[in-house]
């Protein structure tokens, strides 16, 4: 079963890295209430504690002692409807896993809490601070496989359509927590120019569980198919039932529980050529995040007693005749037995690259009571071209192709002073990083995001209280083509994807 184990290890690490570790679709501008309310168009303003995230050079334009915190509540809702299967020849080149529900499926509703906080002090020309935030930390739960239901998608003449009542009801589950501890320093070279730099100390924990599909050998190996038909004299109508959904793949559950760490740095420049004009530029860099975890793979064989004796007798004959290897024999002999078998915990490692990010912003305050800003930002998600997977002893297991694309973000923001209150709003648009050939329900980055933000800040003595709302408009995405690797394993899930995200944020800022 070695090949199946390695395949599951690759898929579980990919699910972690791609689904929750900051695909464009979950990078939600969630640090600092003022910054988020202006749509993240903040690089040229950045004069509070959140400057440590947006532009460390802005820290030099703070005053005295400052303390702040923001509390974001992210409420995503996604759906998936599997695409029509395109049945091909017995090599399986156009035969996707077909046990998915044919009706629309939605993820289980969850609300994610993303806190952030920082403390800063300005000595005059020199300013320092330390911030803590969770830049990435979402998760998901999905039930998209029809493994234990006899009432949906019945096919005339089909005798069995329940895979196994023992297979978990929730097939996709993830929970990721990433913490960035961020000491920062900034220096004001002149009244018009400042520079800053910060360090990212990354701590991460992960739990992931997802299905992995292994092809039914009676379907995907023509020699076995015709040998079973001839040698075991199985009626062809029965053989067709044996290879139909949901028996066209062997289902496994892959589970990983791990932790990792990494580091990075961000650099910023802020230039104020006139009293009313400000320009900010930033670069954020990360090293690879080293993840170590315990991995367990559990095989759930279909539970169809009518076929067990037939396939066991055929497997015995095929093994004695030298047609199959011991691993292939195990799968053939037990394919319809309902057997549940765990391979035990195994150690896996992966160095996960994070993208270089760069941005440029400009703001203008020359209109009475009005501040305007604009930003452009670039994320080098093409770093997710290949991911190297290694075993516990450092041996190379495989190179995983992801083929993501770079993303460009454009936005506008404003802040209107109305008496003691501040009214803020913003907009930004950003393209997806994920591509069709590797898109699955584990990746919540389905299409371009057009995002509208709105917020209000009211002072209460030394404390300013902010309340924001952020709405993500994401177009539906239809993936029409099933992509396969050399072993006919589907690398994506073809079908219709939808996504709806609403975010709320509470902010508290203290100035002493």
N, C-alpha and C positions, 0 to 999 in steps of 0.2 A: 504494500500500500504506500510505498515511498513517494511515488509521483503525486498521489492524492494529497498526502500530507504537505508536500512542498507547495502545491497549488493552493491549498487552504491557507497556509501561512502567508503567501503572497497576497491573497485577496483580503485577509483581515487587516494586514498592515496598510494596504491601499485604502481600504474603507476608512481607517483612522485618518490617514494623511489627507485624503481628498475630501472627506465629508465635513470635517469640523475644524481643521487647522487653517482657517482663513482662506477658503475660496472667496472670490470676490463677493459672492452672494451672502456672506456672513460677516463681512468687514463693515460694521454698522456705525461708524463714527461715534462710538459710545464713551468717549472720555471728555468730561467737562460739559456742563449744561449750556453754557454760552456758545461753545464751539458747535455742539450738536444742533442747537436751535438755528444756527446760521448755515446749516447743511455741511459742516466740516470745512467751510471756506474760511479758514482761520489762520493760515500760515503767516499772513502779513499783519495780524492783530496780536494774538497769542500773548497777552499781558496778564495772565493769571496762572494758577498752579498747573492748568492743563497744557501750558506752553511746553512742559517737559515731554509731552507726547507730540504736540503739533509742530512746535518750532522752539527748540531749547534756547535759541538766541533771544526770544521774547522775554525770557526770565529776567533779563537785565533791565527791562522797563517796568517791572513790578515795584512796589513800594513796601518797605518794612517787612513785617511778618504777615504772611498770608497762609490760610488753611482752607482747603476746599474738598468737596466730595460730590460725586454724582452717582445716582442709583438708577440703572436702566432696566426696564422690563421688556423683554423681547418676546413677541407672541406670533410665531410663524404658523401658517397652515398651508400644507402642500397636498396635492393629489397626483395620482398616477393611474393611467388606464393603459393596459398592455396593448401593444400594436398587434395587428393581425399577423399570424405566423405564415411564413412563406415556405411551404414544405418542398424540400428538394429531394435529391437522391439519397441513397443510404450512406454516403460519406458524411452527411449531416452539415454540409456547408451552408445550408439555408434553413436549418431546423432549430429554432430557439427553444429554450425550456418553456413548456406550454401549460404548466400547472398554475399559472397566475390567474387570478380572478379576471373575468372579462368585463366586469363592471368597474366603475371608478372607485379607487381606494384612496383614503386620506390617512395621513399620519395621525397618531394619537396626539390630541392637543396637549401642549406643554407651554409653560411660561418660564423663561430663563431670566435669572437675576444676575446682572453684571455690574458689580460695584467698582468704583475707582476713587482714589483719594490722593492728596498730596499736601506737602507743607514746604513753604519756601521762605527764604529770608534774603533781603537785599541790603548789602553793606554800603552801597553807593555805586561804585563802578562794577563791583563784583556781586553776583547773586548765586545762591546755591539752593538746592532743593532735593527732595526725594519723593517719588511717587510710586504708587502701587495700583495696578489695574489688571483686569482680565481681558486682554485683547481678543482672545479666542476662547470660546467655552460653551458651545451649543451641543445639542444632541438630538436624537430622533428615535422614534419607534414606529415600525411599519408591519402591517399584516397584508401581504399581497399574494400569498401562495394558498391555493385551494388544496390543502393536503388532507383535510378530514371533513369534507362536506359532500354529501351525496345529492344535494338538491340544486346545485348550480352547474350550468354548462353541460347538461346531460347530452350525450350524443346518441342518436337512435342506433340500436344494436350493440351498444357498448355495455358490457356486463359489469365492469368495475370502474369507479372513478374516485375512490378514496385511497390516498397514498398510504397514510399511516396516522392513526389517531394519537400516536405518541409524539409526533413532531410538534415542536413548540408553536404556539399560536402566533406569537410575535417573532418574526424571523429576523428583522433588522432592528438592532438596538445599539445606541451609542451614548456615551457620557464622557465628555472631555472637559478638563479644567486646566487652563493655562494661566499662570501668574507671571507678570512682568514686574520685577522690583527695579526701580529706575532712578539711581542717583544722577544728578545733573548739575552742571556748572555753566555760568554765562558771564561774559565780560563786555562792558560797554566801552568800546574804543573811543567813541565820541557821542555827542548828543544825537547824531544821525546814524551811527553804525554800531552794531553789536554782533557778537558771535557766541555760539554755545554748543555744548556737546553733552550727551548723556550715554549711560551704559545700560543695557538690558540684561538682567539676570533672569533667565527663563526657568521656571519650574512647571512641570506638567504631570498630570495623571490621566489615565485613560481606562475605560472599560468599553469593549466592543464585542458585539455578537452579530453574526451575519451568516446567511446560507451560502454554500458553495455547491455547484452543480457538476456532477461527473456523468458522462454520457452512458446511457444504457448500452452495454456491449452487444446485445442482440440486435440493436438498431444501427449502431454506428460502425460496426465491423461486418462488412458484407459476408466474409467467410463464415463467421459464426451464425449469422442470420440464415444463410442457405444450408449450412450444416445442420442446424436445429430443425429446419424444415424437412431435410432429407433423412438424416440419421435418426433423429428422435421421432420422425414421422408426425410432427405436430401439425394439425390442420391449419391451413393458412388463415382462416378467419380467427382462430385462437391466437396465432402469432401476431396478427394485426392488433388484437386487443392488448397483447402483452407489451407492445411498443408504443401504444398511444399515450397521450396525456392521461394521468400524471406520471406515467411510468417511463417516459422517454429519458429521464435523468435520475441518477441516484443522488439523494439529498443528504448533505452533511450540515452540521452546525459548527462554525469556527468561533472560538471565544478567546479574547485576549484581555489580560489585565496587566497594565504596566505603568511605568513612569520614566521620565527622562528629564534632561536639562540641556541648556545651551546658553549662548550669550550673543549679544549684538551691541550696536551703537548707533546713535543718530547724531547728526550734525546739522546746525542751522546758521543762517545768516539773516539779519534784519537790517534794512537800509531805509532811512526816512529822508529822502532828498528835499522835501518841503514839509511844512507844518501839517499839511492835510493829506499827504501821500506817503504810503508805506509799502515796501516790497519785502517779501519773505521767501526764502528758499531753503529746502531741507533735503536730506538724504537719510534713509533708514536702511541699515544693513544688519543681517543676522548670519551667524554661522549655522552649520547644519545642527539640527536638534537630534541628539543621540537618544534613541528610545530602546529600552530593554524591557522585556515582558515575558510573562508565562502564557503560553498558547496551548489550547486544548481543542482537539478535533474529534467530533462524535459523528459516527455514521448511522443514519437511519434508513434501513432498507425498507422497500415497499412491503406492505403486509397483505399478501394475496395467497392464502393457502392452496388454492386451486392450481397454482403454477409451481409450487415448491418442489414437488416430487419430479416433475418433468425436467426442470432446469438442473436439479441436483444430479439426476442420472446422466443428463447430457454433459454436465461439467466433469463428472468422474470419467466418462468416456473420452472427452476432449483432452483431459490432463494426461491420461494414460497414453493417448496417441500423440502426445507432444505438441498439441495444437496451441496450448495456452501456458503461460507462466504461472507460478504459484500465486502471485498477486491477482492475476486475471481469474484464476480458478476460484479464489475466495469470493470475488465479486459475482461470478457466474453461479456458483453453488448456493449463494445466500441471497440472490437478488430479490426474490419475492418472499423471503422468510420472515420479515418483520423484525429482524435482528437489530439491536441497538448496541453499538460497540464504540468505546472511547479508546483513543490511542494514548491517553495519558498526557500530562503536561510536558511541554517542550519549550526550550528557550529560543527566542528569536530576537534579532536586532535589526535596526534600520536607521540609517542616517538620513534624516528628512530635510531637504533644502527648503528654505524660506526665501521669498522673493526680495530682491532689492527694490526699494521704493524711493521715488524722487518726486518732489513737488515744487511748484512756484505759485505764489499768491500775490495779489495786489489789493490794496484797500484805499478808499478815499473818504475823507470826513469833512469836505469843504461845503457841504450842504447843511444848513442849520438843522440840528437835531437828528441828522441822518448819517449813518455809516454804511457804506457799500463795500462789498468785497467780491473777489473772484479768484478761483483757484483752478489749476490744472495739475493732475497727478498721474504718475506712471507706475505700474506694478509689473515687475519682470516675472510673470508667471510662467514664462517659457523655461524657467529653472526646473519646472516639473516635466521635463522631457523624459528623463529616466531616473528611476530610484533603485539603488543597489540594496539587495536583501542578503543578509549573511546569517549563518548559523552561529551557535554558541561558541564555536572554536574559531570563528573568523573566516570560515570558508564561504566562498561565493555561492549562494543558492540560485539566484537568477537576477536578471536586470529587467525591471518592470517599466514598460513604456506607458506614459500617460499623455504626452503630446499636448499639454495645455498651451494656451496662447497668452501673450501679454495683454494687459488691460489698461485703458486710458480713461481717466475720469475728469469731467469738466463740471464746474458749479458756480453758482452765484449766491450771495447772501446779503442780508441787510439787518440793521439794528436801528429802531426808531425810538428816540427818547420822548416819552409822554409824561411830563411832570417827573415824579420820582420813579416811575416804572420804565421798564425797557420792553419793547415789543420786537420780537426777532422772527426772522423767517429765512428760508433758504431752499435751494434746489441743486441737485447734482444728477448727472447721468454717467453711468459706467457700464462698459460692456462686460460680458461673461468671460471667465478664464477657461472653464470646462468646455470640452468639445464633444460632438455627438458620439464619436466612436468609443468613448469611455464613460459616457454619462449613465448614471444609475440613480435610484432613489436615495442613495447615501450621499449624493452630492447636491446640495441645495443651491446650486448656481446655474439655473437653467437658461436664463436669458438676460438681456440688457435690463438694468435697473434704472428707472427714473424715479427719483426720490424727492418728496416735498416735506419740509420741516416747518414747525411753528412753535414759538415759545414765548413765555412772559416771565419777567423777573421783577420782583417787588422787594424793596429794602425793608428790613426790620431792625433798626439800630445798626450794629456792626455786622449783622448777618444779612445776606441777600438770598432770597428763596426763589428758585426757578422751577417752572413746570413746562415740559416740552412734549410735543407729539410728533412722531415721524411716521410717514406712510410710504411704503415701497410699492410702486407700480411695476409689475413684472409681467411681460407678455407670456402667453402660453408657449410651450415649446413642443413641437412634434418631431420625434426622432423616427425616421421612416425605415432606416436600414439597421439590421442586426450586424454587429461587427464580431468577427471571430479571430482567434489566434490559430496557430498551426495545428493545435490539437482539437479544433472545433469547439472550444469553450467560448461562450459568449462573453465579450468584454464590456458590453453595455446592456441596457434594457430599452428596447425600442418601444415607443408608445407616446402618449400625450401626457406632458407634465404641466402642472399649474402650481403657482405659488402666490401666497398673499401674506404680507408681513405688516404688523402694526407694532410700534414701539412707544413706550412712555418713559419719561425720565424726570426724576426729581433731583434738583441740584441745591447745594448749600455752600455758600462762600462767605468766609470770615476775613475781614481786613483789620489788622491791629496797628 
